Amino acid sequence: MLKVLSTGFFSAILIASNFCTSDCRAQEESAAPLPEPGPTTCAEIVAPASFEMASAEIRGLNPNNDGIKPSGFVKPSIDRPVIHGIDISKYQDEADFRSVKDCGGSFAYVRLSGGTNPDNELLYRTHWANTRASDMIPGPYHNFSVIPHLLKNVATAPSGKRSELIKALTPEAMGSAKKQAALFSTRLAEVLSLDPSNNKAYLPIAIDLSVRPLADDESSRQEIGTLYGAMVCEFIGKVSKGEFGKSPIVLFSDPDTFEYYRLIEKADSCSQQDVLIWIRHRTFDGSAFYDHDADGFFKDICKIGEEGKDNQAGRCLIEQYTSFGGFALFKNGSPLDLDRIFASEQEFQALWQGSEKP
């Protein structure tokens, strides 16, 4: 098995070792022979299928870990090509990158930063290096923050005063967006500079918009959505001015959050690059989001059926379908987000940014 040994960039490589559980140690101590390796438990599963389910709740401002508990990556259908992968942050320090690769994974989206505090994410070098060492393509993402320390005051204020308070937050909100963009851009440049010279390809820049400010107050959503959208545009504008200006922008969130704050429309209006969508969507049988679109919501945001767009997924490039990829963890029961990119291998390679883009 492969294990992370250090948090340094080049020392954070994956090396082969005889990783031994307590059962294994007991066998060695008793001089009993080790069992023969069994069949793989991470074969690709084709939906629809039956799965054990984790919690399906959304708690507080952010989504909870939930979804199906598969024993391998899940493909929506037998005739639909997808590229399997994960997304990872400091909360998944037990990820087994070699198992991800061996089980069919081709990419890992790595959280480089969260908010404005550099200490919010300190495992980005390790995760990025382990992705490279496992012969997978990394993708960079930023966990966006909407000045939570100030919005607490808005949430506790009388409803009639919230609009004025939100407008007063604009200068600090824009300053926060600029700081977030600077932190993310610095870290993306850093990990790319430390990559081997012949292996600098990476997936498009992604922004995690999971935060749901004042989500329970329907009357304030439009106003906070205006501020939220302006911050996202500020972030996109700052990141796009540098060397990463040609990368498409990928927006990650769940359908409700996109709808509450109209974030896709706002990003479309201000981004100079293509805006792609990364949907957080849960199904009971492992099928894709586009098979659950009775109200036409996905058709609208994904531009399904429009000229130049795939007839099934449109611009909704990625789907995060569960937070329980336990087959690719050293620690059973811990969460690990599983994702699938709706693309053929050739289309996947066409997404690569950097010097190795075909």
ABEGO torsion letter per residue (X at the ends): XBBBABABAAABBBBBBBBBBAAAAAAAAAGBBBBBBBBBAABBBBOBBBBBBBBABBBEABBBBBEBBBABBBBABAABBBBBBBBBBAABAABBAAAAAAAGBABBBBBABBEABAAABAAAAAAAAAAAAAGBBBBBBBBBBBGAAAAAAAAABBAAAAAAAAAAAAAAAAAAAAAAAAAAAAAAAAAAAABBAABABBBBBBBBAABBBGAABAAAAAAAAAAAAAAAAAAAAAAAABAAAABBBBBBBBAAAAAAAGAAAAAAAABABBBBBBBBBBBAAGBBAAABAAAGAAAAAAGBGBBGBBAAAEABABBBABABBAAABABBGBBBBBBBBBBBAAAAAAABBEAABX
